[in-house]
Amino acid sequence: MPLPAAFPPTSLPPDTPAALTLVGVGPGDPRLLTVAAVEAIRAAIVVAYPVARLGASGMAAAIAAPWITPQQVQLPLLFPMVSEAAPLRQAWHAAADTLAAAVLEAAGQGGSVVLLCEGDVSLFASSSYVLLALRQRHPALPVQLIPGVSAVAAAAAAGAWPLALQQESLLIRPTPETPEALEALLDRAAAGAEVLALLKLGHRWAWVRPLLEQRGLLDQALFAQRVGWPDQQVASARVVEAGAAPYFSLLLIRQSWPEVLP
């Protein structure tokens, strides 16, 4: 079924302040939350956040912890770390229904609901799937989005690494599954003056590093893991040994520079 381009007007009373706000909380450092994000969290009656399994703590909730109070209702939503379609759809639909019910309850108290999202709410985000599920299942629900700092931007800042200059393109995508696919991507990027941001590096670093070394790109790549957390690592790819990296790790690869530079 086609999705509506935008949410229609809310079916709640027009003077009701209750709403659902999807809040990007950045990659890890609480100081990177925007003023809008902090204000939305502080004003909420219910603070929802994703968890990978029941009873687990959420990374997004940990980032936003300085602004969550004991008086607020904390609502963990299960988003399993699986690749099968059926359990993912079930989780997104359940989250949409739970959030819609929370908004209606908050309406009676004159409050609002927020859903926290690590990084940005629109970039490889679980909240994007919840948004699409809400459009299908609760199209009259009022929803707003507050963007957050992405791990790509935070890593570039931590490494003093210009992401894109002048007429360059920036390509952000998950790390390919095979060396052959990465070779083809690097060839494309080199031909088109594209800077690559490869997310979800993880266990692939064991074969990605030797491939970069073979192509002479180790000194032109920035490795970053757990950006914004106390144990973050941001360094030249050359100094990072091959092996499995955390799921929340990424690479920035620049194969050329513009002709006009300082």
Salt bridges, closest charged atoms under 4 A:
ASP29 OD2 - ARG31 NH2 2.81
ASP97 OD2 - ARG137 NH2 2.75
ASP97 OD1 - HIS138 NE2 2.76
GLU168 OE2 - ARG254 NH1 2.45
GLU177 OE2 - ARG204 NH2 2.86
GLU183 OE1 - ARG215 NH1 2.27
ASP187 OD1 - ARG215 NH2 2.69
GLU194 OE1 - ARG188 NE 3.21
GLU213 OE1 - ARG209 NH1 3.49
ASP219 OD1 - ARG238 NE 2.65
ASP231 OD1 - ARG226 NE 2.85
